[in-house]
Amino acid sequence: MPYLKTSEEPRLIQDGLDAFRIVMPRRRLGSLRWVGIAPVVFGLGILGFFHTWLSGPLDMLSRGADTPGLVFATIFALVAIPGLLMGAGMLLFGLMLIANRSWSELVVDRRHVRVVEHFGFFRRSWKRPIESLVGIALERPIPMASFAELGAIRIGTNRGKTDDDDGDDRLEFAAGYPRESLKPVIESLRRLFEQTQLAGKLDWERSDEGDEDDEDVDDGEPSVFTKSATPRAAPEPIKPMTTKITLTRDGDATAFQIPAPGLFHGQSLGLLVFSLMFMAIPGGMMFLVVRDGEPYGILLFLGIFVVVGLAVLTYGVKAGTTRTMLAVTPDLLAFQQNSAFGMRKRQIPRQQITGLTVGPSGTTVNDRPLLELQIAVRGASSEGMLVGRPVAELDWIAATLRQALGLDVDA
């Protein structure tokens, strides 16, 4: 089958003692690449629809509409921009697929295993915590006889989704590559897990029986590995190298000093930019309405956007100026937060704490929830804090607090 042939080899990139990447060669899809026609047609349809959408407001703007007409024409024109970008993205995605510009990448470090699918300029990634891995196996991604030579590496996990994922518990790596070329890749994965410091977290054992309950996994393949049933002691949480958070220990007491992220960094910067943009256009239109003596009823409509922008601005300032102190003993967790809008503190007895995890907050950016440190409290409201801080910091803080409080690691 011509689409299975490739002369390139997977590339192994060692990123340190406990991190590595495997970059697969470009897929040779042959006739299968014409599947890309579907997103091309879909993208052209979206572009055509929003081109028609834009024709009306652009015509109004070119003819010099009055102030209310100018306001509504501008709003309608702005609504079309995301649609045009989506259509262009679908079009380019299909063209990259037709041009055989797709490949897979596996990234493993001390915290996560991540699968990245590249399609030319585009990429999509899925990740799981490194502790959640339970096995790797060679599978058939398409259960049809005509595609029997195609393979994929299934990475099984026992944990749910992470912040930027929308799939099931397992990861699928290198789908659509020749099966024979993937067997050495699985062997390399096992060897890398043994040679790196990740061996302390992953203890793989060879399985000669395959997976009897999964028809897509080859029974008897020498490339099926499962995690050892004997659990290892939980490792000491690893402090991120670039963090400015201070950890101090005094006997049984553990304390974190978490500085404010600043107004012009990370989440706060994005919120500030968004709020200013959200207020600038309606504010300018409100000025035109007042200057031209137009009916003031339209001010109420535009004022809604300004109020929303002010709310986002306030939240951004609070997030950027919040300093947090967390302290725990075997019997108590206490925290205090200081920001530009005041101070907040709380003490929670250990027996009331039922879980301490990193999970999605109520804030989303680009349809993805920002993560936060979550403290589940029995019989009272739970606590969420440190929204939008780097995931590595949140994982480190959560793991350290769980150990200090004697909570189960998977709580």
KOLKENU-222088 format. One record per residue (C-alpha): residue number from 0; residue in three letters; chain; y, x, z. Coordinates in steps of 0.02 Angstrom, whole numbers, plus 50000, padded with zeros to 5 digits. Example, Ala and Ser with C-alpha at 12.3 -4.5 7.8 and 13.67 -1.06 7.14 Angstrom:
! residues 2
0/Ala/A/49775/50615/50390 .
1/Ser/A/49947/50684/50357 .
***
This chain:
! residues 411
0/Met/A/50000/50000/50000 .
1/Pro/A/50160/50088/49942 .
2/Tyr/A/50270/50029/50086 .
3/Leu/A/50160/50123/50210 .
4/Lys/A/50189/50295/50137 .
5/Thr/A/50310/50416/50218 .
6/Ser/A/50320/50605/50210 .
7/Glu/A/50431/50625/50364 .
8/Glu/A/50370/50654/50541 .
9/Pro/A/50433/50584/50708 .
10/Arg/A/50558/50698/50796 .
11/Leu/A/50547/50738/50981 .
12/Ile/A/50711/50780/51067 .
13/Gln/A/50698/50844/51246 .
14/Asp/A/50854/50796/51344 .
15/Gly/A/50809/50887/51505 .
16/Leu/A/50668/50895/51630 .
17/Asp/A/50659/50707/51649 .
18/Ala/A/50724/50634/51486 .
19/Phe/A/50670/50635/51305 .
20/Arg/A/50688/50540/51143 .
21/Ile/A/50568/50505/51000 .
22/Val/A/50656/50467/50836 .
23/Met/A/50545/50394/50701 .
24/Pro/A/50575/50427/50516 .
25/Arg/A/50649/50295/50403 .
26/Arg/A/50531/50153/50363 .
27/Arg/A/50465/50145/50186 .
28/Leu/A/50457/49957/50168 .
29/Gly/A/50432/49947/49980 .
30/Ser/A/50425/49765/49927 .
31/Leu/A/50451/49707/50106 .
32/Arg/A/50630/49768/50100 .
33/Trp/A/50675/49616/49995 .
34/Val/A/50668/49515/50155 .
35/Gly/A/50846/49579/50172 .
36/Ile/A/50899/49455/50037 .
37/Ala/A/50897/49317/50170 .
38/Pro/A/51034/49393/50281 .
39/Val/A/51133/49441/50125 .
40/Val/A/51134/49260/50064 .
41/Phe/A/51171/49197/50240 .
42/Gly/A/51314/49321/50261 .
43/Leu/A/51390/49273/50093 .
44/Gly/A/51380/49090/50144 .
45/Ile/A/51473/49124/50306 .
46/Leu/A/51605/49226/50216 .
47/Gly/A/51629/49087/50089 .
48/Phe/A/51645/48954/50223 .
49/Phe/A/51778/49048/50322 .
50/His/A/51868/49099/50163 .
51/Thr/A/51889/48913/50127 .
52/Trp/A/51938/48887/50309 .
53/Leu/A/52078/49015/50292 .
54/Ser/A/52149/48945/50131 .
55/Gly/A/52233/48799/50220 .
56/Pro/A/52329/48893/50356 .
57/Leu/A/52373/49035/50236 .
58/Asp/A/52447/48909/50115 .
59/Met/A/52551/48833/50257 .
60/Leu/A/52613/49004/50310 .
61/Ser/A/52658/49053/50131 .
62/Arg/A/52760/48893/50107 .
63/Gly/A/52861/48923/50265 .
64/Ala/A/52804/48785/50382 .
65/Asp/A/52908/48726/50529 .
66/Thr/A/52875/48795/50703 .
67/Pro/A/52735/48673/50755 .
68/Gly/A/52651/48700/50586 .
69/Leu/A/52669/48888/50607 .
70/Val/A/52587/48879/50779 .
71/Phe/A/52436/48779/50721 .
72/Ala/A/52417/48879/50560 .
73/Thr/A/52413/49041/50659 .
74/Ile/A/52284/48974/50782 .
75/Phe/A/52172/48912/50641 .
76/Ala/A/52187/49079/50552 .
77/Leu/A/52138/49175/50709 .
78/Val/A/51985/49065/50735 .
79/Ala/A/51919/49122/50565 .
80/Ile/A/51921/49308/50608 .
81/Pro/A/51760/49310/50714 .
82/Gly/A/51671/49211/50578 .
83/Leu/A/51724/49333/50443 .
84/Leu/A/51664/49479/50548 .
85/Met/A/51497/49394/50579 .
86/Gly/A/51473/49358/50394 .
87/Ala/A/51517/49536/50347 .
88/Gly/A/51395/49600/50478 .
89/Met/A/51252/49493/50413 .
90/Leu/A/51290/49549/50235 .
91/Leu/A/51289/49734/50279 .
92/Phe/A/51132/49712/50385 .
93/Gly/A/51038/49638/50237 .
94/Leu/A/51100/49774/50120 .
95/Met/A/51042/49910/50241 .
96/Leu/A/50871/49828/50251 .
97/Ile/A/50856/49820/50062 .
98/Ala/A/50908/50003/50051 .
99/Asn/A/50768/50057/50172 .
100/Arg/A/50895/50113/50301 .
101/Ser/A/50798/50064/50457 .
102/Trp/A/50709/50167/50590 .
103/Ser/A/50655/50159/50773 .
104/Glu/A/50702/50266/50922 .
105/Leu/A/50628/50276/51097 .
106/Val/A/50739/50342/51238 .
107/Val/A/50661/50381/51408 .
108/Asp/A/50751/50444/51562 .
109/Arg/A/50727/50436/51750 .
110/Arg/A/50789/50256/51760 .
111/His/A/50745/50164/51600 .
112/Val/A/50642/50162/51443 .
113/Arg/A/50743/50098/51296 .
114/Val/A/50690/50048/51121 .
115/Val/A/50827/50059/50989 .
116/Glu/A/50811/49985/50815 .
117/His/A/50930/50057/50686 .
118/Phe/A/50982/49966/50528 .
119/Gly/A/51105/50079/50441 .
120/Phe/A/51268/50061/50535 .
121/Phe/A/51194/49933/50655 .
122/Arg/A/51086/49956/50807 .
123/Arg/A/51003/49842/50933 .
124/Ser/A/50924/49902/51095 .
125/Trp/A/50809/49834/51230 .
126/Lys/A/50772/49920/51395 .
127/Arg/A/50665/49904/51551 .
128/Pro/A/50666/49995/51719 .
129/Ile/A/50552/50146/51716 .
130/Glu/A/50460/50085/51872 .
131/Ser/A/50409/49924/51783 .
132/Leu/A/50300/50006/51650 .
133/Val/A/50115/49965/51664 .
134/Gly/A/50041/50026/51500 .
135/Ile/A/50059/50075/51318 .
136/Ala/A/49947/50024/51174 .
137/Leu/A/49936/50019/50986 .
138/Glu/A/49949/49843/50916 .
139/Arg/A/49960/49748/50753 .
140/Pro/A/50136/49674/50737 .
141/Ile/A/50085/49558/50593 .
142/Pro/A/49914/49476/50620 .
143/Met/A/49873/49461/50434 .
144/Ala/A/49740/49553/50334 .
145/Ser/A/49864/49612/50202 .
146/Phe/A/49964/49701/50337 .
147/Ala/A/49816/49773/50433 .
148/Glu/A/49876/49952/50408 .
149/Leu/A/50041/49918/50494 .
150/Gly/A/50057/49958/50678 .
151/Ala/A/50174/49955/50827 .
152/Ile/A/50174/50032/51000 .
153/Arg/A/50175/49900/51136 .
154/Ile/A/50252/49953/51301 .
155/Gly/A/50197/49831/51435 .
156/Thr/A/50303/49798/51590 .
157/Asn/A/50288/49691/51745 .
158/Arg/A/50473/49660/51767 .
159/Gly/A/50595/49538/51689 .
160/Lys/A/50743/49566/51578 .
161/Thr/A/50888/49684/51606 .
162/Asp/A/51074/49659/51572 .
163/Asp/A/51071/49686/51385 .
164/Asp/A/50903/49610/51340 .
165/Asp/A/50844/49442/51278 .
166/Gly/A/50659/49467/51247 .
167/Asp/A/50498/49449/51348 .
168/Asp/A/50428/49574/51472 .
169/Arg/A/50356/49694/51345 .
170/Leu/A/50443/49813/51227 .
171/Glu/A/50389/49845/51048 .
172/Phe/A/50423/50015/50974 .
173/Ala/A/50401/50078/50795 .
174/Ala/A/50346/49911/50722 .
175/Gly/A/50304/49922/50537 .
176/Tyr/A/50248/50104/50532 .
177/Pro/A/50073/50159/50476 .
178/Arg/A/49949/50136/50617 .
179/Glu/A/49872/50308/50595 .
180/Ser/A/50042/50391/50613 .
181/Leu/A/50073/50303/50779 .
182/Lys/A/49916/50364/50869 .
183/Pro/A/49985/50542/50891 .
184/Val/A/50148/50466/50952 .
185/Ile/A/50058/50376/51095 .
186/Glu/A/49967/50536/51140 .
187/Ser/A/50134/50627/51142 .
188/Leu/A/50206/50494/51258 .
189/Arg/A/50064/50517/51382 .
190/Arg/A/50085/50706/51377 .
191/Leu/A/50273/50694/51399 .
192/Phe/A/50255/50579/51549 .
193/Glu/A/50138/50707/51628 .
194/Gln/A/50245/50859/51590 .
195/Thr/A/50413/50790/51644 .
196/Gln/A/50473/50740/51816 .
197/Leu/A/50439/50561/51763 .
198/Ala/A/50258/50592/51810 .
199/Gly/A/50308/50553/51988 .
200/Lys/A/50348/50375/51936 .
201/Leu/A/50220/50350/51798 .
202/Asp/A/50038/50393/51829 .
203/Trp/A/49945/50348/51670 .
204/Glu/A/49758/50332/51654 .
205/Arg/A/49661/50320/51491 .
206/Ser/A/49575/50154/51457 .
207/Asp/A/49426/50158/51338 .
208/Glu/A/49404/49970/51330 .
209/Gly/A/49571/49914/51261 .
210/Asp/A/49636/49741/51301 .
211/Glu/A/49502/49608/51284 .
212/Asp/A/49627/49467/51304 .
213/Asp/A/49745/49524/51166 .
214/Glu/A/49686/49510/50987 .
215/Asp/A/49832/49615/50928 .
216/Val/A/49775/49768/51028 .
217/Asp/A/49630/49870/50960 .
218/Asp/A/49479/49870/51075 .
219/Gly/A/49407/50043/51097 .
220/Glu/A/49561/50134/51032 .
221/Pro/A/49583/50304/51116 .
222/Ser/A/49769/50269/51124 .
223/Val/A/49776/50137/51262 .
224/Phe/A/49841/50193/51431 .
225/Thr/A/49873/50095/51590 .
226/Lys/A/49964/50135/51750 .
227/Ser/A/49861/50198/51896 .
228/Ala/A/49816/50065/52024 .
229/Thr/A/49858/50185/52166 .
230/Pro/A/50044/50169/52202 .
231/Arg/A/50145/50323/52239 .
232/Ala/A/50274/50338/52375 .
233/Ala/A/50445/50276/52325 .
234/Pro/A/50552/50424/52270 .
235/Glu/A/50720/50462/52348 .
236/Pro/A/50855/50368/52251 .
237/Ile/A/50943/50488/52133 .
238/Lys/A/51132/50498/52144 .
239/Pro/A/51218/50490/51974 .
240/Met/A/51295/50658/51931 .
241/Thr/A/51465/50589/51877 .
242/Thr/A/51493/50466/52019 .
243/Lys/A/51642/50478/52136 .
244/Ile/A/51556/50373/52270 .
245/Thr/A/51530/50461/52437 .
246/Leu/A/51367/50438/52534 .
247/Thr/A/51359/50489/52717 .
248/Arg/A/51215/50478/52840 .
249/Asp/A/51223/50487/53029 .
250/Gly/A/51055/50459/53110 .
251/Asp/A/50995/50286/53060 .
252/Ala/A/51166/50239/52988 .
253/Thr/A/51205/50252/52803 .
254/Ala/A/51379/50223/52731 .
255/Phe/A/51453/50217/52556 .
256/Gln/A/51636/50246/52518 .
257/Ile/A/51666/50169/52346 .
258/Pro/A/51839/50206/52272 .
259/Ala/A/51933/50083/52164 .
260/Pro/A/51888/50103/51979 .
261/Gly/A/52072/50098/51928 .
262/Leu/A/52170/49980/51818 .
263/Phe/A/52145/50080/51659 .
264/His/A/51958/50110/51666 .
265/Gly/A/51805/50009/51617 .
266/Gln/A/51806/49824/51654 .
267/Ser/A/51985/49819/51719 .
268/Leu/A/52056/49897/51561 .
269/Gly/A/51964/49772/51452 .
270/Leu/A/52025/49626/51556 .
271/Leu/A/52204/49689/51554 .
272/Val/A/52205/49711/51365 .
273/Phe/A/52124/49541/51339 .
274/Ser/A/52246/49452/51456 .
275/Leu/A/52399/49532/51377 .
276/Met/A/52340/49486/51202 .
277/Phe/A/52298/49311/51262 .
278/Met/A/52475/49289/51330 .
279/Ala/A/52575/49381/51196 .
280/Ile/A/52543/49266/51047 .
281/Pro/A/52567/49100/51141 .
282/Gly/A/52716/49174/51231 .
283/Gly/A/52798/49221/51066 .
284/Met/A/52765/49048/50997 .
285/Met/A/52840/48969/51153 .
286/Phe/A/52997/49072/51124 .
287/Leu/A/53008/49006/50945 .
288/Val/A/52985/48828/51004 .
289/Val/A/53127/48844/51130 .
290/Arg/A/53240/48935/51007 .
291/Asp/A/53219/48807/50868 .
292/Gly/A/53235/48658/50983 .
293/Glu/A/53065/48588/50937 .
294/Pro/A/52981/48453/51043 .
295/Tyr/A/52938/48529/51211 .
296/Gly/A/52769/48443/51218 .
297/Ile/A/52695/48589/51123 .
298/Leu/A/52747/48703/51265 .
299/Leu/A/52617/48620/51376 .
300/Phe/A/52481/48659/51250 .
301/Leu/A/52534/48841/51232 .
302/Gly/A/52557/48854/51420 .
303/Ile/A/52369/48830/51444 .
304/Phe/A/52337/48995/51355 .
305/Val/A/52468/49084/51459 .
306/Val/A/52392/49019/51621 .
307/Val/A/52219/49077/51568 .
308/Gly/A/52291/49247/51524 .
309/Leu/A/52375/49260/51695 .
310/Ala/A/52211/49216/51781 .
311/Val/A/52119/49351/51685 .
312/Leu/A/52259/49475/51723 .
313/Thr/A/52247/49436/51908 .
314/Tyr/A/52059/49460/51907 .
315/Gly/A/52077/49625/51815 .
316/Val/A/52206/49691/51939 .
317/Lys/A/52095/49641/52085 .
318/Ala/A/51941/49722/52008 .
319/Gly/A/52036/49882/51969 .
320/Thr/A/52112/49902/52142 .
321/Thr/A/51964/49853/52253 .
322/Arg/A/51899/49989/52369 .
323/Thr/A/51734/49953/52456 .
324/Met/A/51652/50022/52612 .
325/Leu/A/51468/49981/52638 .
326/Ala/A/51376/50029/52798 .
327/Val/A/51199/49991/52854 .
328/Thr/A/51089/50021/53004 .
329/Pro/A/50910/49960/53025 .
330/Asp/A/50982/49801/53104 .
331/Leu/A/51144/49765/53012 .
332/Leu/A/51236/49774/52846 .
333/Ala/A/51426/49773/52847 .
334/Phe/A/51556/49790/52711 .
335/Gln/A/51744/49790/52692 .
336/Gln/A/51842/49772/52531 .
337/Asn/A/52028/49811/52510 .
338/Ser/A/52126/49768/52354 .
339/Ala/A/52304/49730/52298 .
340/Phe/A/52274/49551/52357 .
341/Gly/A/52215/49586/52534 .
342/Met/A/52060/49630/52634 .
343/Arg/A/51890/49549/52650 .
344/Lys/A/51746/49597/52766 .
345/Arg/A/51580/49530/52826 .
346/Gln/A/51432/49579/52936 .
347/Ile/A/51255/49520/52896 .
348/Pro/A/51109/49541/53018 .
349/Arg/A/50956/49625/52943 .
350/Gln/A/50841/49478/52979 .
351/Gln/A/50949/49365/52870 .
352/Ile/A/50941/49479/52717 .
353/Thr/A/50802/49423/52600 .
354/Gly/A/50841/49533/52451 .
355/Leu/A/50958/49666/52384 .
356/Thr/A/50959/49687/52196 .
357/Val/A/51063/49723/52043 .
358/Gly/A/51089/49565/51940 .
359/Pro/A/51206/49475/51821 .
360/Ser/A/51372/49414/51888 .
361/Gly/A/51466/49262/51828 .
362/Thr/A/51575/49369/51715 .
363/Thr/A/51525/49401/51535 .
364/Val/A/51595/49521/51405 .
365/Asn/A/51542/49500/51224 .
366/Asp/A/51413/49370/51280 .
367/Arg/A/51333/49494/51401 .
368/Pro/A/51345/49471/51589 .
369/Leu/A/51420/49611/51690 .
370/Leu/A/51303/49672/51826 .
371/Glu/A/51342/49674/52011 .
372/Leu/A/51262/49717/52178 .
373/Gln/A/51185/49557/52249 .
374/Ile/A/51139/49529/52431 .
375/Ala/A/51030/49375/52459 .
376/Val/A/51060/49298/52632 .
377/Arg/A/50945/49171/52714 .
378/Gly/A/51034/49012/52765 .
379/Ala/A/51205/49069/52704 .
380/Ser/A/51300/49110/52546 .
381/Ser/A/51242/49265/52456 .
382/Glu/A/51359/49409/52419 .
383/Gly/A/51402/49487/52252 .
384/Met/A/51511/49641/52235 .
385/Leu/A/51549/49796/52130 .
386/Val/A/51552/49695/51969 .
387/Gly/A/51557/49800/51812 .
388/Arg/A/51524/49969/51892 .
389/Pro/A/51404/50085/51798 .
390/Val/A/51225/50026/51808 .
391/Ala/A/51168/50197/51870 .
392/Glu/A/51283/50181/52021 .
393/Leu/A/51226/50004/52059 .
394/Asp/A/51042/50053/52048 .
395/Trp/A/51071/50202/52163 .
396/Ile/A/51168/50100/52293 .
397/Ala/A/51041/49958/52291 .
398/Ala/A/50891/50074/52308 .
399/Thr/A/50973/50172/52450 .
400/Leu/A/51020/50014/52544 .
401/Arg/A/50844/49942/52525 .
402/Gln/A/50768/50100/52598 .
403/Ala/A/50893/50103/52741 .
404/Leu/A/50858/49919/52782 .
405/Gly/A/50671/49933/52760 .
406/Leu/A/50668/49806/52619 .
407/Asp/A/50530/49804/52490 .
408/Val/A/50580/49907/52338 .
409/Asp/A/50550/49762/52220 .
410/Ala/A/50643/49635/52325 .
***
